[in-house]
Amino acid sequence: MDSAPENENNKPAGADSAPKQQSALPAPHEEPSGNQSPPDAQHALPASTDALEPTAHVDAPKSNESTAKKQQAPDDAHDKHSQRASQPASEEATAAAVNAIAALAAAVAAVGPNANADKPAQKPSEKPGQPNAEEKAKQDEKAKQEEQAKNDPTKKPRKRRWLSVAVLAALVLLCVGAFFYFRQRAAVAEAEKKSAEPPAVPVSVANVIQRDVPIYLDGLGTVQAENTVTVHTQVDGQIVRILFTEGQDVHKGDVLVQIDPRTFQAQLNQAVAKKALDEADLYNARLNLLRDLEAGDAVTKQATSDLRATIAKDEASIESDQAQIEYQQTLLSYTTITSPIDGRTGIRQVDVGNIVHAADVGGILVITQLEPISVIFTLPQQNLQRIRDRMQQATLSVLAVESSTDNELGTGRLELVDNQIDQTTGTIKLKSEFQNKDRRLWPGEFVNARLLVDTKRDAPVVDSNAVRVGPDDKNYIFVVKPDKTVEIRYVTVALIQDGQAILENGIKGGEEAVMLGQDRLKAGTKVTVGDKKKKEGEPVDTTAPNKPEPK
């Protein structure tokens, strides 16, 4: 304890100037008021700084020889302490914070003085545990400096700040560890839950659409032309000209075939000449009668009666000649064959130069009327009363559909219902008429005739594959709920047409019905939705069984 003052009194003159110059500088943690600490505090500052920065002084006291060199060079020691004291306090706090986060134990240890860092190394010759006078003096000086640093108010906030940083780092590490711990636990629990649940069943669904649905009665029909004409010759003769092209559209009165007219023209001329001869005889008979009447009693009554009979005979001959002329004119007109209707010509049966006869069976060609055209179809007799009731209310429309592709060919109206039922088949025959402006209906074609008898308003419609039949013959549907589970919904089917089921109750528009994959389902089964049928008319797989039992 007594050696410390002696060391201070024995300092050279240069050593006194350094502390004074150092005391003129503000302490690293002084307030802006500019108060300076006493010289003893200034000498204690480097010691406390060494305690806060243990890494800076670990290698400093290596031997007693280094200690002697420090005592011999006090100016260098004071300069070194001044440089350390002038370092910014932010660097010390930053280093302490990094050390605290890297290792919490090192940060807590850094709060107190590090006595081992400033403990000088013992000489090999001295025994451990027996310090010499020089070491004792240095220990007393260090204890004094620690006591001063402990009582220095500028050091306490630094220690509290270091302690706060250490506690904050510990809390951050604790929170991070807790976060990863609970996150791992949640992942494990979720994996266990998924492994415990049964796997979802893949299905295909169809949307339920609510709309107006037309109700049709379907029957097999045949397209028939309104008029079909086989053109024959009415006179015998040779064909000299053919004036039509096969497949040509012709109108009524168009010339088709020309037969040699010369024979018929000669016969007509002969009839005309015969009439002229008879007219001359009649004229002569009338003149004779006029002369006899003027002669009076000179001519007998018998002669007068004969003349009157001759006149009547000539008049009859003239009428007969006129009839013959008209007959020959008709025969002559038959040599020019014209179209009797508007229609389309077919393949001609006779070529130019052939002799045709009125008794020929095949004819020359066939003309078929295409506009308008008729479709005759049959329906079961059970629909007769329903059709007749609807015909009294309005005109019923008929839709002609191609049998192979379901393409619409035209829309017409129902013309009549046949006056008797076919007892052999139990069907009724109906006739409809189509304008056929686009010529899509062709005579002899087989079509599906669809008679519109009613329209269901705002009815739910779903793919027919979604409707199942239970063991109690009740129709049901698997409906997909928002949580991707299914429920069984019993429905009433009004009609199935065009692959669509028209329902009366049990489901509404916008819901999703399972149409494929029902065999593995029961109420509450989790599903994954695959293909979804959104529009009507899309092709769907119809290979699923029809009657699985609901569970």
Residue pairs with C-beta under 8 A, 6 or more apart in sequence:
1 140
3 133
3 134
3 136
3 137
3 140
4 137
4 140
4 141
4 144
7 71
7 137
7 141
11 74
12 74
12 75
14 74
14 75
15 74
15 75
15 78
18 74
18 75
18 78
18 79
18 82
19 39
19 42
19 43
19 78
20 39
21 82
22 42
22 78
22 81
22 82
22 85
23 36
23 37
23 38
23 39
23 42
24 36
25 82
25 85
25 86
26 34
26 36
27 36
27 37
27 41
27 42
27 45
27 85
27 154
28 45
28 85
28 86
28 87
28 88
28 89
28 92
28 154
29 89
29 154
29 155
29 157
29 158
30 36
30 37
30 154
37 45
37 152
37 154
40 148
41 148
41 152
42 85
43 81
43 145
44 144
44 145
44 146
44 148
44 149
44 152
45 81
45 85
45 149
46 80
46 81
46 84
46 85
47 118
47 142
47 145
47 146
47 149
48 113
48 145
48 146
48 149
48 152
48 155
49 84
49 85
49 92
50 56
50 57
50 60
50 84
50 114
50 117
50 118
51 112
51 113
51 114
51 117
51 118
51 146
51 149
52 92
52 96
52 110
52 158
52 162
53 92
53 95
54 110
54 114
54 117
56 84
57 114
57 117
57 118
58 117
60 66
60 117
60 118
61 67
61 118
61 119
61 120
61 121
62 121
63 120
63 121
63 123
64 120
64 121
64 122
64 123
64 134
64 135
67 120
67 134
67 138
70 76
70 77
89 158
92 158
93 158
93 161
93 162
93 165
96 107
96 110
96 162
96 165
97 165
97 169
99 106
99 107
99 110
100 106
100 107
100 108
100 110
100 162
100 165
100 166
100 169
101 107
101 169
101 172
101 173
104 166
104 169
104 170
104 173
107 162
107 165
107 166
107 169
108 166
110 162
111 159
111 162
111 163
111 166
113 146
113 149
118 142
120 135
120 138
122 128
126 132
131 139
149 155
197 526
198 526
199 526
200 484
200 526
200 527
200 528
201 517
201 520
201 521
201 525
201 526
201 527
201 528
202 517
202 527
202 528
202 530
203 478
203 480
203 486
203 514
203 516
203 517
203 518
203 521
203 527
203 528
203 529
203 530
204 514
204 515
204 516
204 517
204 529
204 530
204 531
204 532
204 533
204 540
204 541
205 480
205 512
205 513
205 514
205 515
205 529
205 532
205 533
206 462
206 463
206 465
206 466
206 512
206 513
206 515
206 532
206 533
206 540
207 462
207 510
207 511
207 512
207 513
207 532
207 533
207 534
208 460
208 461
208 462
208 507
208 508
208 509
208 510
208 511
208 512
208 513
209 460
209 461
209 462
209 509
209 536
210 458
210 459
210 460
210 461
210 508
210 509
210 510
211 458
211 459
211 461
211 509
212 455
212 456
212 457
212 458
212 459
213 455
213 456
213 459
213 461
213 495
213 500
213 502
214 452
214 454
214 455
215 452
215 453
215 454
215 455
215 456
215 495
215 497
216 399
216 450
216 451
216 452
216 453
216 497
217 379
217 383
217 387
217 450
217 451
217 453
218 448
218 449
218 450
218 451
218 497
219 377
219 378
219 379
219 430
219 448
219 449
219 450
219 451
220 377
220 378
220 403
220 446
220 448
220 449
221 375
221 376
221 377
221 378
221 400
221 432
221 446
221 447
221 448
221 449
222 375
222 376
222 377
222 444
222 445
222 446
222 447
223 373
223 374
223 375
223 400
223 441
223 442
223 443
223 444
223 445
223 446
223 447
224 373
224 374
224 375
224 376
224 443
224 444
225 343
225 368
225 369
225 370
225 373
225 374
225 443
226 369
226 372
226 373
226 374
226 433
227 341
227 343
227 368
227 369
228 366
228 367
228 368
228 369
228 443
229 340
229 341
229 343
229 366
229 367
229 368
230 363
230 365
230 366
231 256
231 257
231 337
231 339
231 340
231 363
231 364
231 365
231 366
231 367
232 358
232 360
232 363
232 364
233 257
233 259
233 334
233 337
233 356
233 357
233 358
233 360
233 364
234 334
234 358
235 259
235 264
235 331
235 334
235 335
235 358
236 355
236 356
236 357
236 358
237 259
237 260
237 261
237 263
237 264
237 335
237 355
237 356
238 259
238 260
238 353
238 354
238 355
238 356
239 257
239 258
239 259
239 350
239 351
239 352
239 353
239 354
239 355
239 356
239 364
240 258
240 259
240 260
240 352
240 353
241 257
241 258
241 352
242 256
242 257
242 258
242 348
242 351
242 352
243 254
243 255
243 256
243 257
243 258
244 250
244 254
244 256
244 257
244 345
244 348
244 365
245 345
246 345
246 346
246 347
246 348
246 365
247 344
247 345
247 346
248 344
248 345
249 342
249 343
249 344
249 345
250 256
250 339
250 342
250 343
250 344
250 345
250 367
251 339
251 342
252 338
252 339
252 340
252 341
252 342
253 338
253 339
254 338
254 339
255 336
255 337
255 338
256 337
256 338
256 339
256 345
256 364
256 365
257 336
257 337
257 364
258 335
258 336
258 337
259 334
259 335
259 336
259 337
259 356
260 335
261 332
261 335
261 336
264 328
264 331
264 332
264 334
264 335
265 332
267 328
267 331
267 332
268 325
268 328
268 329
268 331
268 332
270 328
271 321
271 324
271 325
271 327
271 328
272 321
272 325
274 321
274 324
275 318
275 321
275 322
275 324
275 325
278 314
278 317
278 318
278 320
278 321
279 314
279 318
281 310
281 314
281 317
282 311
282 314
282 315
282 317
282 318
285 307
285 310
285 311
285 314
286 311
288 307
288 310
289 304
289 307
289 308
289 311
292 299
292 303
292 304
292 307
293 299
293 304
337 364
339 367
340 367
341 367
341 369
342 369
342 371
343 367
343 368
343 369
343 370
344 367
344 368
344 369
344 370
345 365
345 366
345 367
346 365
346 366
346 367
346 368
347 365
347 366
348 364
348 365
349 362
349 363
349 364
349 365
350 356
350 362
350 364
356 364
368 443
370 436
370 439
370 442
370 443
371 435
371 436
371 437
371 439
372 433
372 434
372 435
372 436
373 433
373 434
373 436
373 441
373 443
374 415
374 431
374 432
374 433
374 434
375 398
375 400
375 412
375 431
375 432
375 433
375 434
375 441
375 447
375 449
376 429
376 430
376 431
376 432
377 398
377 429
377 430
377 432
377 449
378 422
378 425
378 427
378 428
378 429
378 430
379 387
379 427
379 428
379 430
379 451
380 426
380 427
380 428
381 421
381 426
381 427
381 428
383 428
383 453
384 417
384 421
384 428
386 453
387 396
387 414
387 417
387 430
387 451
387 453
388 417
390 396
390 453
390 454
391 414
391 417
395 413
395 414
396 413
396 414
396 451
396 452
396 453
397 411
397 412
397 413
397 414
397 451
397 452
398 411
398 412
398 413
398 414
398 432
398 434
398 449
398 450
398 451
398 452
399 408
399 410
399 411
399 449
399 450
399 451
399 452
400 408
400 409
400 410
400 411
400 412
400 432
400 434
400 441
400 447
400 448
400 449
400 450
401 407
401 408
401 409
401 447
401 448
401 449
401 450
402 408
402 409
402 447
402 448
403 446
403 447
403 448
406 448
409 440
409 441
409 447
410 434
410 435
410 436
410 438
410 440
410 441
411 434
412 432
412 433
412 434
412 435
413 432
413 433
414 430
414 431
414 432
414 451
415 431
415 432
415 433
416 430
416 431
417 428
417 429
417 430
418 428
418 429
418 430
418 431
421 427
421 428
422 428
422 429
430 449
430 451
432 449
434 441
441 447
456 494
456 502
459 494
459 502
459 503
459 504
460 502
460 503
460 507
460 508
460 509
461 500
461 501
461 502
461 503
461 536
462 477
462 500
462 501
462 503
462 507
462 513
462 515
463 499
463 500
463 501
463 513
463 515
463 533
463 540
464 496
464 499
464 500
464 501
465 515
465 516
465 540
465 541
465 542
465 544
466 477
466 478
466 501
466 513
466 514
466 515
467 475
467 476
467 477
467 491
467 493
467 496
467 501
468 475
468 476
468 477
468 478
468 518
468 546
468 547
468 548
468 550
469 475
469 476
469 546
469 547
470 476
470 547
470 549
470 550
471 549
474 490
475 490
475 491
475 492
475 493
476 488
476 489
476 490
476 491
476 550
477 488
477 489
477 491
477 506
477 507
477 513
477 514
478 486
478 487
478 488
478 489
478 513
478 514
478 518
478 521
479 486
479 487
479 488
479 489
479 507
479 511
479 512
479 513
479 514
480 486
480 511
480 512
480 513
480 514
480 527
480 529
481 487
484 526
484 527
484 528
484 529
485 524
485 525
485 526
485 527
486 514
486 521
486 522
486 523
486 524
486 525
486 527
487 523
487 524
488 523
488 550
489 506
489 507
490 506
491 503
491 504
491 505
491 506
491 507
492 503
492 504
492 505
492 506
493 501
493 502
493 503
493 504
494 502
494 503
494 504
495 501
495 502
496 502
498 536
499 540
500 536
507 513
512 529
512 532
514 521
514 527
515 533
515 540
515 544
516 531
516 540
516 541
516 544
517 527
517 544
518 544
518 548
519 544
519 545
519 548
521 527
521 551
522 550
522 551
523 550
523 551
533 540
